[in-house]
Structures are given as structure tokens and as C-alpha cells.
Amino acid sequence: MKTLILNGSPRKSGHTVALIKEMTAILKGEIKIVDCYTANISPCLDCRYCYNKKGCSIKDEMQDIYEYLVDCDAVIIASPMHFGTISGKAISVCSRLQSYWSSRHIRKVDKDNLKPKYGALVITAGGNWPNIQILAEGVADYIFDHTETEQIGSVYAKETDKYPAKDNVKAVDQARFLAHRLNELCSK
Ligand SMILES: Cc1cc2nc3c(=O)[nH]c(=O)nc-3n(C[C@H](O)[C@H](O)[C@H](O)COP(=O)(O)O)c2cc1C
């Protein structure tokens, strides 16, 4: 089993990383964690290379992610909530998934030979208000869709300003549950 985790937090020992650790302690097989704040990955520059060719013209660390996405089994998007959705750096990295959109809708190639995957969304948020999840779920929908990933669930550790995510029993339980479920689904 191979899992790609996109870590959208700038904080090395922050709330998001605490939940990532809960999951990596359970996930079987190989795990690749992409730190969106330190990875050498440019945002999509809309050069439109992918309108005519497979892949992306920008030769940076995103090329490793494209390669990993070919046959990985699971994708986890883990990010602090910034301005109501995943962090800007996480969105920047994921903008490079646009090449998959171009394959489907411009070049009309049905799939990019990506193995179908299962995925989970992990969000930590300082606050708590009704419908806090709407924007993050919407953005995650795009990411999961572009990577041929079926989302199996989400974790929200809210009010991290008051309660650290690592002590949020409900969020930790849900993160562990989703890691076990990914193991089950990906081993079938
Ligand atoms: C730039 C920025 C924007 C933020 N926007 C929100 C927000 O829209 N809603 C919210 O509940 N918390 C917001 N927060 C708080 C973070 O979501 C919260 O502190 C989070 O748990 C940090 O996770 P980390 O320690 O993994 O980075 C924001 C924090 C920053 C730095």
C-alpha cells in the first residue's frame, strides 16, 4: 500500500502534524509526505503545455508527485484552515493537478493512467462556526476528483485555539478510524 499525504501546515509541530502522526502510526506500507511549505513546487503558471501534452512543463518536485500518483492507493489532504479552506500553499501545490483536468477536458484523454484511490481530508481550525467545512470540502472535492480519489471521510479538529488537536479525542479517534479504513480498503 502506498499513501500520499499533502501536509498544508507551515508549523512543524502543529495541530495538523499531530493528526498526521496519528494516521501514519496506523497506515500500512509506504508513505510519502509532501510538506507544501518547504517543497520546491511552483504554482501552476497556466502556460497551457498540458493542453497539448501529458504532464507539466515545470520540472520541479511536483514531477515526483505525478509519478507517485500513478500507482499510489491513498491520498490524504491534511491542512490547517486558512481563510476558510486549506492553506494557500496547499492550494498552490494542488493547482499543479490542473494537468489532469486538461487531459480529460482539453486533450480528451479519459484518464491519466492513475490507479483509483481512496482519500481522506484532515482539517484543523482555530475557530468553530456553522458550516465551517463548506469551502474546504469544496476545494478537496477538486483535488480528489483530479487524482481519481474517492473520499471516504473527513476529520475536523475545531477550536484548536482552545483545545490542541492532539487532545481532541473525537478528532484523534476519527483520524485513527480513517487510517484503519484506508488500510482495509486499499488492501482489497
Ligand atoms: C493565515 C491564517 C488563516 C487562518 N484562518 C482561519 C479560518 O479561516 N478559520 C479558522 O477557524 N481558523 C483559522 N486559522 C487558525 C488555524 O486554522 C489554526 O490555528 C490551525 O489549527 C493551525 O494548524 P497547524 O498548527 O497545523 O498549522 C488561521 C490561521 C492562519 C495563520
Ligand as a Chemical Component Dictionary entry (heavy atoms), coordinates in Angstrom:
data_LIG
# 
_chem_comp.id                   LIG 
_chem_comp.type                 NON-POLYMER 
_chem_comp.pdbx_formal_charge   0 
_chem_comp.three_letter_code    LIG 
# 
loop_
_chem_comp_atom.comp_id 
_chem_comp_atom.atom_id 
_chem_comp_atom.alt_atom_id 
_chem_comp_atom.type_symbol 
_chem_comp_atom.charge 
_chem_comp_atom.model_Cartn_x 
_chem_comp_atom.model_Cartn_y 
_chem_comp_atom.model_Cartn_z 
_chem_comp_atom.pdbx_ordinal 
LIG C1  C1  C 0 -3.350  32.791 7.851  1  
LIG C2  C2  C 0 -4.269  32.048 8.776  2  
LIG C3  C3  C 0 -5.606  31.970 8.490  3  
LIG C4  C4  C 0 -6.472  31.283 9.335  4  
LIG N1  N1  N 0 -7.796  31.196 9.014  5  
LIG C5  C5  C 0 -8.634  30.513 9.815  6  
LIG C6  C6  C 0 -10.006 30.369 9.476  7  
LIG O1  O1  O 0 -10.459 30.822 8.448  8  
LIG N2  N2  N 0 -10.805 29.681 10.317 9  
LIG C7  C7  C 0 -10.339 29.128 11.490 10 
LIG O2  O2  O 0 -11.115 28.512 12.215 11 
LIG N3  N3  N 0 -9.020  29.226 11.823 12 
LIG C8  C8  C 0 -8.170  29.894 11.017 13 
LIG N4  N4  N 0 -6.839  29.971 11.332 14 
LIG C9  C9  C 0 -6.323  29.243 12.514 15 
LIG C10 C10 C 0 -5.754  27.873 12.118 16 
LIG O3  O3  O 0 -6.673  27.165 11.327 17 
LIG C11 C11 C 0 -5.432  27.020 13.347 18 
LIG O4  O4  O 0 -4.554  27.689 14.204 19 
LIG C12 C12 C 0 -4.867  25.678 12.944 20 
LIG O5  O5  O 0 -5.230  24.682 13.864 21 
LIG C13 C13 C 0 -3.350  25.683 12.798 22 
LIG O6  O6  O 0 -2.929  24.387 12.422 23 
LIG P1  P1  P 0 -1.365  23.998 12.373 24 
LIG O7  O7  O 0 -0.861  24.118 13.763 25 
LIG O8  O8  O 0 -1.357  22.616 11.856 26 
LIG O9  O9  O 0 -0.729  24.941 11.381 27 
LIG C14 C14 C 0 -5.967  30.676 10.518 28 
LIG C15 C15 C 0 -4.593  30.761 10.801 29 
LIG C16 C16 C 0 -3.756  31.447 9.958  30 
LIG C17 C17 C 0 -2.275  31.509 10.271 31 
# 
loop_
_chem_comp_bond.comp_id 
_chem_comp_bond.atom_id_1 
_chem_comp_bond.atom_id_2 
_chem_comp_bond.value_order 
_chem_comp_bond.pdbx_ordinal 
LIG C1  C2  SING 1  
LIG C2  C3  SING 2  
LIG C2  C16 DOUB 3  
LIG C3  C4  DOUB 4  
LIG C4  N1  SING 5  
LIG C4  C14 SING 6  
LIG N1  C5  DOUB 7  
LIG C5  C6  SING 8  
LIG C5  C8  SING 9  
LIG C6  O1  DOUB 10 
LIG C6  N2  SING 11 
LIG N2  C7  SING 12 
LIG C7  O2  DOUB 13 
LIG C7  N3  SING 14 
LIG N3  C8  DOUB 15 
LIG C8  N4  SING 16 
LIG N4  C9  SING 17 
LIG N4  C14 SING 18 
LIG C9  C10 SING 19 
LIG C10 O3  SING 20 
LIG C10 C11 SING 21 
LIG C11 O4  SING 22 
LIG C11 C12 SING 23 
LIG C12 O5  SING 24 
LIG C12 C13 SING 25 
LIG C13 O6  SING 26 
LIG O6  P1  SING 27 
LIG P1  O7  DOUB 28 
LIG P1  O8  SING 29 
LIG P1  O9  SING 30 
LIG C14 C15 DOUB 31 
LIG C15 C16 SING 32 
LIG C16 C17 SING 33 
# 
